[in-house]
């Protein structure tokens, strides 16, 4: 599981995100720090390795939320994570 976390960390970094690995967890640091997210690689109830959001849900495909991503679908995982941590923040004047 740590190897998958390392792979995801490197892929996030290559995609221009700031990412740090902590064992089976990957912290993705957003420009607006309140959007920083920590995901974890662990098995689901069927034994499939998946990455999980900090709120306890497995990461799903950005375009098809019914399709859960496996730990080796790194490009799709990065796209889903980028979508969450790079939400534009509107500042009030």
C-alpha positions in Angstrom: 0.0 0.0 0.0 2.9 2.3 0.7 4.2 1.7 -2.8 0.8 2.8 -4.3 1.0 5.9 -2.0 4.5 6.7 -3.3 3.3 6.3 -6.9 0.4 8.6 -6.4 2.6 11.2 -4.6 5.0 11.2 -7.5 2.1 11.5 -10.0 0.6 14.4 -8.2 3.9 16.1 -8.0 4.5 15.6 -11.8 1.0 17.1 -12.4 2.1 20.3 -10.6 0.5 19.6 -7.2 2.3 19.8 -3.9 2.1 16.3 -2.4 3.8 14.5 0.5 3.7 10.9 1.5 3.2 9.6 5.0 3.1 5.8 4.9 -0.1 4.8 3.2 -1.4 8.4 3.2 -0.8 11.2 0.7 -1.3 14.8 1.7 -2.0 17.1 -1.3 -1.5 20.7 -0.2 -3.6 23.2 -2.0 -2.8 26.9 -2.7 -5.7 27.7 -0.4 -4.7 25.6 2.6 -8.3 24.9 3.7 -8.6 22.8 0.5 -5.7 20.6 1.4 -6.7 17.0 1.3 -5.3 13.8 2.7 -6.1 10.5 1.0 -5.3 7.0 2.2 -4.6 3.7 0.3 -6.4 0.8 2.0 -8.6 -2.2 1.0 -12.3 -2.0 0.7 -14.7 -4.6 2.1 -14.0 -6.9 -0.9 -10.2 -6.6 -0.5 -9.7 -4.2 -3.5 -7.1 -1.5 -2.9 -8.5 1.9 -3.2 -7.7 5.5 -2.2 -10.1 7.0 0.2 -11.0 10.7 0.8 -10.4 12.1 4.3 -14.2 12.0 4.8 -14.3 8.2 4.4 -15.5 7.7 0.8 -13.5 5.9 -1.9 -12.3 8.1 -4.7 -14.5 7.8 -7.8 -14.0 8.8 -11.4 -14.5 12.5 -12.1 -16.8 11.9 -15.0 -18.6 8.8 -13.7 -19.1 9.0 -9.9 -20.5 5.4 -9.9 -17.2 4.0 -11.0 -14.8 3.7 -8.0 -11.1 3.9 -8.9 -8.6 1.3 -8.0 -5.2 2.1 -6.5 -3.4 1.6 -9.9 -5.6 4.1 -11.9 -3.1 6.9 -11.0 -4.0 9.3 -13.9 -7.7 9.2 -13.0 -6.9 9.5 -9.3 -4.8 12.6 -9.9 -7.6 14.1 -12.0 -10.1 13.6 -9.3 -7.8 15.0 -6.6 -6.9 18.0 -8.7 -10.6 18.7 -9.2 -11.1 18.8 -5.4 -8.0 20.8 -4.3 -8.0 23.4 -7.1 -11.5 24.7 -6.8 -11.3 28.4 -7.4 -11.9 30.4 -4.3 -13.9 33.6 -4.7 -12.7 36.5 -2.5 -15.1 39.1 -1.4 -14.0 42.7 -2.2 
